Amino acid sequence: MAGVAANNFELVEKIPLYIPGKPIQEVKREYGLGRIVKLASNENPYGPTPAVKERILKAVSGSDDEGIGLYPVSDGFYLRQAISERRKVALNKIVLGNGSAEIIEMAAKACFIAGGSAVIPRHSFAIGGIATQSSGGRVIETSASATEVDVEAVIKAVEPDTRMVYIANANNPTGVQIERDGIARLVKTLRDDILLVVDQAYAEYANPGEFSDASEFLGERENLLVLHTFSKIYALAALRIGYGLGNERIITLLERVRSPFNTNHVAQVAAETAIRDVEFVASCREKNQQAKDIFFNEAKKYPCTASGNAGNFVLLETAIPAPDLFVQLLKKSVIIRPMHGYGLPQHLRVTLGRPEEMEAFWTAIAPILGA
Ligand SMILES: Cc1ncc(COP(=O)(O)O)c(C=O)c1O
């Protein structure tokens, strides 16, 4: 309508829409298909353990102390206690989120309350940019490739109004891992007033000793936030739960912008049981590595290039535009993630599933790629 006063909706309309992996039910409905193989959202194909499922059922059936008719413990004290024991981090250095994505949003709210910019490498996980813009911040995208994050470019791109630097280690969708030197350089070089957010959603998939955990620098840099999720190796994506580690001041800031009761009781108790099961994590890590080795070998047979040495997914570059290949695979009951929205028009991201799922993927894609 002419004459309507300018509001901020035009700015909101500039925020990229997050496009999630297509749900199995939707593909079945749209294509009239039966069994679907979903390799689109980097979930753990093995699902949670029986102990976690039992704990969930107990929470749902309720007792004097718990049940879904009651509000959850707002700050997730008991889960934070379990995280504190497992990660050897003090309780007041832990914050919980409705998925780690919500903690990125909380950090953005705190950083951009009066505007400012975030420096984010190209091809990074999308929520860093979306959260920045929806909190009133501006994104400065730095150069990066599908196989490398340029830490020096991040440092150079910082402007006087920069309030946050977001990097994912390992990065989704590229599977690129930043070495310890790179993390240390950011920790030591970035201005003290900039919040460095290191998103470690896939850290548990790395072999112990082969990953540089940014939480080692918490004693060195106050403005540091390290993120983890229960959606990946812990197989609790549907429950939406993640955690952040930071110094007391940062965690207290996030508590101020956190919605009350942001994490639900079922998620809290499931995560509490899951984080104690060290063997489950080790076995999933091992199966993921086997799936990855097989994938890279298989990819050599076709005109395509596989990359990404970290996480539970692989990036696959082919000569076919990613959206076309995505649809062709959907019609063959396989859901993957086309990466054109991430500036990678010829790349697919394929989550590493169970052996039979990976076989189904190669059976579907082989005739399309041509041997
Ligand atoms: C790098 C990265 N960070 C965060 C997330 C979001 O995880 P959550 O389910 O905990 O919100 C993802 C999910 O794909 C991710 O790849």
The ligand as a Tripos MOL2 file, in Angstrom:
@<TRIPOS>MOLECULE
LIG
   16    16     1     0     0
SMALL
NO_CHARGES

@<TRIPOS>ATOM
      1 C1         28.6560  -26.4300   12.0440 C.3       1 LIG1
      2 C2         27.2940  -26.6100   12.6070 C.ar      1 LIG1
      3 N1         26.9580  -25.9300   13.7000 N.ar      1 LIG1
      4 C3         25.7510  -26.0460   14.2670 C.ar      1 LIG1
      5 C4         24.8120  -26.8930   13.7190 C.ar      1 LIG1
      6 C5         23.4580  -26.9250   14.3380 C.3       1 LIG1
      7 O1         23.3450  -27.8680   15.2590 O.3       1 LIG1
      8 P1         22.1370  -27.9160   16.2660 P.3       1 LIG1
      9 O2         21.2750  -29.0270   15.8120 O.co2     1 LIG1
     10 O3         22.8010  -28.1690   17.5770 O.co2     1 LIG1
     11 O4         21.4350  -26.6030   16.2530 O.co2     1 LIG1
     12 C6         25.0990  -27.6280   12.5760 C.ar      1 LIG1
     13 C7         24.0760  -28.4860   11.9800 C.2       1 LIG1
     14 O5         24.1450  -28.9610   10.8920 O.2       1 LIG1
     15 C8         26.3750  -27.4800   12.0160 C.ar      1 LIG1
     16 O6         26.7130  -28.1480   10.9150 O.3       1 LIG1
@<TRIPOS>BOND
     1     1     2 1
     2     2     3 ar
     3     2    15 ar
     4     3     4 ar
     5     4     5 ar
     6     5     6 1
     7     5    12 ar
     8     6     7 1
     9     7     8 1
    10     8     9 2
    11     8    10 1
    12     8    11 1
    13    12    13 1
    14    12    15 ar
    15    13    14 2
    16    15    16 1
@<TRIPOS>SUBSTRUCTURE
     1 LIG1         1 GROUP 0 **** ****
